[in-house]
Amino acid sequence: MELKVLIVEDDPRIAEIHRHFTEKVTHFSVCGIAGTLEDAEKMNELLQPDLILLDLYFPEGLGTDILWKIRSKHQETDIILITAAKELDPLQQAMRGGVFDYILKPVMFLRFEEALERYYLHRTRMTNETALDQQEIDRLLHPYKTAGPGESELPKGIDPLTLKKISAVFEHPHPEGFSAEEVGSRIGASRTTARRYLEYLTAGGQLSAELIYGAVGRPERKYFSA
């Protein structure tokens, strides 16, 4: 599933950075860049993006104006607000408008990548699930919620669904093991994200890891079922 992203940012340099970041994340492509709220409204109507990366402050107004217009039309477009605003009021307005995430400038790629990958998992769940139990609903509505009664506690940055997908890769082990890049490709995540989960599983004893030396180049870290 390829997701279309519209970038709404009045600073061309920052817009280009966000375009570059977006295109580094698997399953995302930039369908347009708008430098004004007027252009953003027109491009949103024309392109119907899955996700809008929205700045807050523009010379002609606030990015939340676009947010509320989209909500009033019941358009199936999600929004990640990207802003330098650290005040509580913009965050409250963004939360009331149902933004998926709120990222402070200057944007760090790892935080940006994490937001997009969580969004991809969210869209995948919403597309594939037909019936939900309470635990799955809680994960959709409260992705950072700590474990409840009867659930194992997971550290911050470890999503239960992603962890399950990565563990499933090793249900059919390969004698030569899997690299982080191979695992990431299988589940639709970046190598960096896959490595974080693989190292978590290795530390917990579910996997083992070895450095494999090939004929040329640097040694590669491979992961095996423990």
N, C-alpha and C positions, 0 to 999 in steps of 0.2 A: 504494500500500500504506500503510494507516494503522496505526501501531503504538501499542499501549496501554501506558501507563506508570503504575505504582503508586509513589507517594512514601511512604517510610517514614522519618518524622522526628518527634521528640517535641517540638520547638519549633514552635508554630503559625506564628510569624512567618517562620521559615526555610522551613517547608513551603509557605507561600503564595508566597514568593519563587521557590522551585523550580517550583511550579505555573505561575506567571507566565512563567518562563523557558521551561519545556517547551512551553507553548502558543504561544510566539513562533517555535518551530522547525517548519518544514513537515514534515508526515507524522507528527507526534506529538500524542497527546491524553492527558490525565490521566484514568484510569478510577477512581482512588481515592486517598485519603490516610489513612495509618495512623499513629497517634501512639504506639502501643505494639507490642511484639513479638508479643503475643497477637493484637491486631487485625491485624497484618501477616500472620500465619500464616493467619488466617481469610479475610482479603480476597484473599490470594494463591490459596488454594484455590477461592474463589468466582469471582474475576474472571479468573484465568489470564492475567496481564499478559505482554506480550512483554519488557518491561524493568522492573526495579525500581531506583529511586534510593534507596539504602540508607545511612542514618546508621550509625555504628559504636557509639557509646555511648548506652545507655538505662539508666534507673534500675534496671530489672529484669535487665539482662544486656547481651550484645554482639550487634550486628547480624549478626556472622558466624555466630551460631547459626541464623539464618534461611537464610543462604547454604548451610550444610552440610546442612540439612534439604531444601532444594530440590535440591541435588546428589544426595542419597541417594535421592530419588524420580525422578531422571532427568527432571525437568520441563524443558521447552524454554523456560525463562525466563532471560534474561541479567541481569546485575547490574552497576551502576556504584556503587561505594562513594564516598560523600561524607562527609568527616570532617575534624575539626581535628587528628587524630592525625598527628604528623610522625615518630613512632618507626619504626624499621625492622621490628619484629616484626609490627604490624598489616598493613603492606604485604606482608610475606612470606606471612602467613596469607591475605590477599586474593588474592595471585597463585596460591597453591596451590589456592584454591577456584575459580579460573578467572574472576575478575571481568573485565569488559571494560575497565574504566577505573577510575582512583583519583583523585578530585579533592579538593583541600584547600579547607577553608573559610577565610575567606569566599569564596564562589564568584563568580568573574567571569563575566559572561554570554558573552563571546567564547570562553572556555575551555569553558564548558558547551555552547555551540552547536557547537563543534568536535567535542566528544565525541559528541553526539547525531548529528551528520551523518556522522561516521565509522561510528557504529553502524548507521545506516540503509544506508550503502554496504555494510557487512559483511553485513547481513541480505539485501540485494538480491543480492549475489554468491552467498551460500549458497543462496538460493532459485532463482536462474536458472542457475547453473552445473551441468552434468551430468558433465563430465569436466575435470580440472584438470591443468595442467602444473606443473612445479616452481616456475616463476616466480610463478604465481598462488597456489600453496600458500604460498610464502614471504610473499607480500603479505597473505594471510589470517592467517598465524600471527605475522608480524613486520611490522606496519604501519609501524613507524618504522625499519625496516632500510634501511641505505644501499644504493646501487646495487651490484650485483655485476658480475663481469666481463662486458663486452659491453653493459652497460646504461648509459644516460646518468644522470649524477648530478642529482638533483632537490633543491632546497632544502627545509628543514623546513617543513611546512605545505602542501606541494604533493603531493597523492596522484596516482599515475599514472593510475588509473582515472577519477578526476574530470577530470583534465587531458584525457584522451582523449575524454570525453563533451563537454566544452566545445569542444574542437577540432572535433568532429564537427558541431556546430551551424553552423560556418562552411564546411562542405563544400558547402552550398547557400546562398550569400550572398544577403542581401537588400539592394537598392539603398539603403535608408534605414538600414542597419546595425541592430545590436542593442544594447539597453541592458543593464546588469548585471542588472536586475530581470527582463527578458525571458529572458535566458540562464539565470538561476537557476530560473525557472519551467519552462523546457524540460527541465532535468536534475534537478529536484527538490531544489534547494539554495537557500539564502538569497541575497539580493542581496549581502550582505557577502562571503560565500564566493565567489560568482561573480566579483565585482569583483577579489578577490585573484588568481584564476587569469587573468582577462582582462588585468590589469596585468602579470602575469608573461609572458604570451604577447606583449603589446605591447612589453615591454622586450626580448624576444628577437627581435623583428622579424616574428613570425608574423602579428600583427594590427597594425592602425593604429587610432588613436582620434581623434575630433573632438568638439568641443562644438557641439551643434546647438541653435540658438535657435528656440523655438517662438513662437507668437503671444502667449502669455501665460506667466507663471511663469518659473522659473529655467531656464537652459540645461541640457541633458541631455547627458551623455557617452555617445557611441555608438561601437561597435566594428565594424570592417570587416576583411575578409580583406586581408592585405597584398599 
